[in-house]
Amino acid sequence: MDLIGEAVQNRGIWVIDRGGDRDALYESLLKNKRNFIIRLVGTRDLICQGRRTRSLWLAHACHLPHEKSIVKIIRDKEVQFHLRYGAMQVHLPDFKYPVTMVVIKGFSDQPMILLTSLQIKSKQKDLWFTIEAYLKRWSIEETIRFIKQTYDLENIRVLRYARLQNMMALLLAVFYFVAVILDQTQKLTVMAGHVLKSAKRVFGIPDFKYYALGDGLGNIFSQYPGKLFKLSEILDPQLSFGFG
């Protein structure tokens, strides 16, 4: 963290799961004035209005004036969550720096508790930015899962390691097209909209839309199948873009 923080002049936000709920990390982050969003385990004590209270108890008592619905992919299915969220000013018992505890209810029976050094100015806007920043962690994990499942990555068989590297390069190029290029021009955005419609989603398109894009492309291509060629008629049976 010190190495990266120095290289980027403390810019950016450190987003860490419950494993980051440690005094050693808080001390380093606060001392070096680095912004963070860390998910609390719930057993940590916090100081609120001069009183030391368990964070989970504070979360249950927190006022949650804001609401939002999101869709999350769970086991290849779209699940809709209706969230309520709010925040309160607190600080850690051993540190003088004020921080904000963000509370989100709707994912499970227990509230999700985030501790952040970010300043919450515009309540709803800044709160949702904080929540979205943490949920981006899920998107990163979901992206890896998406690449494996949608393109059947783990069933690809090649004979040499260099060819596996070539296959990964092609796969990442395809995902880059879906994730980045499709949003760059108006024509491609319209095309992506038609592809998403072909996915025939019940709850609409979630924020992580790549499963829907993959399903939509699959539905389109299955309706308009083309002629299959033997790979040997086009090029060598094994891809050989690299050495090997």
C-alpha positions as a Python dict, from the first residue, in 0.01 Angstrom:
ca = {
    (1, 'M'): (0, 0, 0),
    (2, 'D'): (287, 239, 78),
    (3, 'L'): (457, 158, -252),
    (4, 'I'): (141, 214, -460),
    (5, 'G'): (28, 513, -254),
    (6, 'E'): (360, 687, -310),
    (7, 'A'): (357, 610, -683),
    (8, 'V'): (7, 758, -735),
    (9, 'Q'): (49, 1050, -487),
    (10, 'N'): (-228, 905, -268),
    (11, 'R'): (-487, 943, -543),
    (12, 'G'): (-767, 690, -573),
    (13, 'I'): (-972, 500, -317),
    (14, 'W'): (-868, 179, -141),
    (15, 'V'): (-1165, -62, -149),
    (16, 'I'): (-1120, -364, 75),
    (17, 'D'): (-1347, -648, 186),
    (18, 'R'): (-1399, -757, 548),
    (19, 'G'): (-1040, -884, 564),
    (20, 'G'): (-934, -519, 568),
    (21, 'D'): (-1117, -444, 894),
    (22, 'R'): (-790, -426, 1090),
    (23, 'D'): (-635, -160, 1312),
    (24, 'A'): (-299, -184, 1131),
    (25, 'L'): (-463, -93, 800),
    (26, 'Y'): (-673, 188, 946),
    (27, 'E'): (-365, 335, 1112),
    (28, 'S'): (-168, 335, 786),
    (29, 'L'): (-455, 468, 574),
    (30, 'L'): (-553, 746, 813),
    (31, 'K'): (-197, 847, 895),
    (32, 'N'): (-110, 881, 527),
    (33, 'K'): (-443, 1051, 442),
    (34, 'R'): (-551, 784, 193),
    (35, 'N'): (-918, 750, 110),
    (36, 'F'): (-1070, 410, 176),
    (37, 'I'): (-1391, 209, 180),
    (38, 'I'): (-1369, -98, 402),
    (39, 'R'): (-1646, -343, 483),
    (40, 'L'): (-1683, -401, 858),
    (41, 'V'): (-1718, -744, 1013),
    (42, 'G'): (-1968, -600, 1264),
    (43, 'T'): (-1785, -682, 1586),
    (44, 'R'): (-1578, -362, 1592),
    (45, 'D'): (-1665, -84, 1839),
    (46, 'L'): (-1711, 271, 1709),
    (47, 'I'): (-1755, 606, 1883),
    (48, 'C'): (-2085, 773, 1795),
    (49, 'Q'): (-2204, 1090, 1973),
    (50, 'G'): (-1944, 1033, 2242),
    (51, 'R'): (-2051, 678, 2321),
    (52, 'R'): (-1864, 359, 2239),
    (53, 'T'): (-2101, 113, 2071),
    (54, 'R'): (-2074, -210, 1872),
    (55, 'S'): (-2087, -130, 1498),
    (56, 'L'): (-2357, -390, 1426),
    (57, 'W'): (-2586, -234, 1687),
    (58, 'L'): (-2528, 108, 1537),
    (59, 'A'): (-2611, -31, 1193),
    (60, 'H'): (-2946, -169, 1311),
    (61, 'A'): (-3031, 170, 1463),
    (62, 'C'): (-2911, 377, 1167),
    (63, 'H'): (-3171, 586, 983),
    (64, 'L'): (-3201, 468, 619),
    (65, 'P'): (-3384, 738, 423),
    (66, 'H'): (-3270, 639, 73),
    (67, 'E'): (-3387, 350, -148),
    (68, 'K'): (-3267, 190, -471),
    (69, 'S'): (-3324, -136, -659),
    (70, 'I'): (-3043, -325, -831),
    (71, 'V'): (-3008, -656, -1015),
    (72, 'K'): (-2725, -894, -932),
    (73, 'I'): (-2624, -1216, -1106),
    (74, 'I'): (-2629, -1510, -862),
    (75, 'R'): (-2563, -1860, -994),
    (76, 'D'): (-2632, -1749, -1351),
    (77, 'K'): (-2970, -1599, -1253),
    (78, 'E'): (-3077, -1239, -1217),
    (79, 'V'): (-3183, -1155, -863),
    (80, 'Q'): (-3339, -820, -782),
    (81, 'F'): (-3254, -648, -453),
    (82, 'H'): (-3441, -355, -304),
    (83, 'L'): (-3192, -163, -92),
    (84, 'R'): (-3233, 93, 183),
    (85, 'Y'): (-2929, 289, 290),
    (86, 'G'): (-2808, 570, 512),
    (87, 'A'): (-2504, 685, 709),
    (88, 'M'): (-2380, 830, 1037),
    (89, 'Q'): (-2064, 1008, 1147),
    (90, 'V'): (-1838, 802, 1374),
    (91, 'H'): (-1473, 757, 1455),
    (92, 'L'): (-1255, 465, 1554),
    (93, 'P'): (-1182, 446, 1930),
    (94, 'D'): (-803, 461, 1890),
    (95, 'F'): (-800, 728, 1619),
    (96, 'K'): (-909, 1090, 1618),
    (97, 'Y'): (-993, 1108, 1248),
    (98, 'P'): (-1369, 1131, 1175),
    (99, 'V'): (-1505, 868, 936),
    (100, 'T'): (-1849, 777, 801),
    (101, 'M'): (-2030, 450, 856),
    (102, 'V'): (-2252, 362, 559),
    (103, 'V'): (-2527, 106, 621),
    (104, 'I'): (-2709, -90, 350),
    (105, 'K'): (-3001, -323, 417),
    (106, 'G'): (-3156, -556, 160),
    (107, 'F'): (-2881, -798, 61),
    (108, 'S'): (-2937, -1034, 355),
    (109, 'D'): (-3080, -1046, 707),
    (110, 'Q'): (-2777, -861, 841),
    (111, 'P'): (-2696, -508, 720),
    (112, 'M'): (-2386, -444, 510),
    (113, 'I'): (-2161, -197, 694),
    (114, 'L'): (-1898, 13, 519),
    (115, 'L'): (-1650, 246, 684),
    (116, 'T'): (-1515, 525, 465),
    (117, 'S'): (-1292, 828, 493),
    (118, 'L'): (-1472, 996, 202),
    (119, 'Q'): (-1658, 1316, 278),
    (120, 'I'): (-2034, 1275, 238),
    (121, 'K'): (-2153, 1616, 115),
    (122, 'S'): (-2459, 1547, -100),
    (123, 'K'): (-2613, 1270, 110),
    (124, 'Q'): (-2784, 1048, -147),
    (125, 'K'): (-2539, 1107, -434),
    (126, 'D'): (-2221, 1061, -228),
    (127, 'L'): (-2364, 768, -35),
    (128, 'W'): (-2455, 581, -351),
    (129, 'F'): (-2112, 657, -498),
    (130, 'T'): (-1957, 493, -191),
    (131, 'I'): (-2182, 188, -218),
    (132, 'E'): (-2119, 156, -593),
    (133, 'A'): (-1744, 179, -538),
    (134, 'Y'): (-1760, -116, -300),
    (135, 'L'): (-1991, -314, -528),
    (136, 'K'): (-1735, -272, -808),
    (137, 'R'): (-1539, -543, -628),
    (138, 'W'): (-1822, -781, -712),
    (139, 'S'): (-1810, -668, -1075),
    (140, 'I'): (-1441, -756, -1098),
    (141, 'E'): (-1506, -1105, -962),
    (142, 'E'): (-1813, -1134, -1186),
    (143, 'T'): (-1606, -1037, -1492),
    (144, 'I'): (-1364, -1324, -1431),
    (145, 'R'): (-1655, -1563, -1382),
    (146, 'F'): (-1826, -1429, -1695),
    (147, 'I'): (-1519, -1486, -1914),
    (148, 'K'): (-1487, -1843, -1788),
    (149, 'Q'): (-1853, -1935, -1828),
    (150, 'T'): (-1970, -1748, -2138),
    (151, 'Y'): (-1673, -1845, -2353),
    (152, 'D'): (-1636, -2190, -2195),
    (153, 'L'): (-1276, -2100, -2122),
    (154, 'E'): (-1191, -2398, -1906),
    (155, 'N'): (-1291, -2640, -2184),
    (156, 'I'): (-1051, -2495, -2441),
    (157, 'R'): (-780, -2746, -2529),
    (158, 'V'): (-452, -2660, -2700),
    (159, 'L'): (-125, -2850, -2714),
    (160, 'R'): (126, -2586, -2610),
    (161, 'Y'): (144, -2311, -2350),
    (162, 'A'): (217, -2041, -2610),
    (163, 'R'): (-108, -2131, -2785),
    (164, 'L'): (-297, -2102, -2458),
    (165, 'Q'): (-147, -1753, -2424),
    (166, 'N'): (-263, -1671, -2777),
    (167, 'M'): (-614, -1794, -2695),
    (168, 'M'): (-626, -1576, -2383),
    (169, 'A'): (-514, -1273, -2587),
    (170, 'L'): (-794, -1333, -2839),
    (171, 'L'): (-1048, -1384, -2560),
    (172, 'L'): (-949, -1062, -2385),
    (173, 'A'): (-971, -878, -2719),
    (174, 'V'): (-1328, -1009, -2763),
    (175, 'F'): (-1424, -903, -2411),
    (176, 'Y'): (-1264, -561, -2466),
    (177, 'F'): (-1489, -518, -2770),
    (178, 'V'): (-1800, -610, -2569),
    (179, 'A'): (-1707, -408, -2260),
    (180, 'V'): (-1551, -96, -2414),
    (181, 'I'): (-1586, -59, -2791),
    (182, 'L'): (-1963, -118, -2798),
    (183, 'D'): (-2017, 197, -2590),
    (184, 'Q'): (-1794, 428, -2794),
    (185, 'T'): (-2010, 517, -3094),
    (186, 'Q'): (-2379, 577, -3142),
    (187, 'K'): (-2417, 307, -3407),
    (188, 'L'): (-2253, 45, -3189),
    (189, 'T'): (-2461, 155, -2890),
    (190, 'V'): (-2779, 105, -3097),
    (191, 'M'): (-2652, -236, -3207),
    (192, 'A'): (-2577, -329, -2846),
    (193, 'G'): (-2933, -227, -2757),
    (194, 'H'): (-3073, -473, -3014),
    (195, 'V'): (-2844, -743, -2881),
    (196, 'L'): (-2963, -680, -2525),
    (197, 'K'): (-3326, -702, -2640),
    (198, 'S'): (-3248, -1041, -2794),
    (199, 'A'): (-3133, -1162, -2453),
    (200, 'K'): (-3502, -1157, -2343),
    (201, 'R'): (-3434, -1068, -1980),
    (202, 'V'): (-3730, -1080, -1737),
    (203, 'F'): (-3613, -820, -1483),
    (204, 'G'): (-3443, -592, -1732),
    (205, 'I'): (-3073, -548, -1789),
    (206, 'P'): (-2859, -542, -1472),
    (207, 'D'): (-2561, -311, -1424),
    (208, 'F'): (-2335, -603, -1513),
    (209, 'K'): (-2481, -638, -1862),
    (210, 'Y'): (-2226, -871, -2020),
    (211, 'Y'): (-2418, -1193, -1953),
    (212, 'A'): (-2713, -1036, -2134),
    (213, 'L'): (-2489, -933, -2425),
    (214, 'G'): (-2348, -1284, -2447),
    (215, 'D'): (-2695, -1441, -2440),
    (216, 'G'): (-2822, -1190, -2695),
    (217, 'L'): (-2539, -1264, -2940),
    (218, 'G'): (-2596, -1635, -2890),
    (219, 'N'): (-2970, -1599, -2965),
    (220, 'I'): (-2901, -1392, -3278),
    (221, 'F'): (-2642, -1630, -3418),
    (222, 'S'): (-2860, -1934, -3345),
    (223, 'Q'): (-3139, -1781, -3554),
    (224, 'Y'): (-2908, -1706, -3846),
    (225, 'P'): (-2659, -1990, -3859),
    (226, 'G'): (-2380, -1961, -4112),
    (227, 'K'): (-2186, -2223, -4299),
    (228, 'L'): (-1927, -2405, -4093),
    (229, 'F'): (-1579, -2449, -4232),
    (230, 'K'): (-1314, -2685, -4121),
    (231, 'L'): (-1042, -2491, -3950),
    (232, 'S'): (-786, -2670, -4168),
    (233, 'E'): (-941, -2507, -4477),
    (234, 'I'): (-865, -2162, -4337),
    (235, 'L'): (-542, -2193, -4146),
    (236, 'D'): (-324, -2432, -3957),
    (237, 'P'): (-531, -2653, -3718),
    (238, 'Q'): (-360, -2493, -3419),
    (239, 'L'): (-339, -2117, -3372),
    (240, 'S'): (20, -2003, -3386),
    (241, 'F'): (27, -1627, -3333),
    (242, 'G'): (312, -1655, -3084),
    (243, 'F'): (616, -1871, -3064),
    (244, 'G'): (568, -2246, -3029),
}
